[in-house]
Amino acid sequence: MEGNWGSADRRRRSHRWSRSVGPAADPDFSGAIALRRADDAGKVVGLRVADLEVWRPVVQRVAAG
């Protein structure tokens, strides 16, 4: 059946896509995940998180390329 999520073709295409993302494909992947987790944690009312100043070295390093 064309377009079936369970089809072998769909699984092969999905597997190829999954290998094209992640730490092996992007050296900044770990940093992006850490930033995402920090962003998500910042949405919890009352949760104490690190100041924005903690991210300055990361932002400067990324900006410098």
Buried (B, 14 or more C-beta within 10 A) or exposed (E): EEEEEEEEEEEEEEEEEEEEEEEEEEEEEEEEEEBEEBEEEEEEEEEEEEEEEEBEEBEEEEEEE
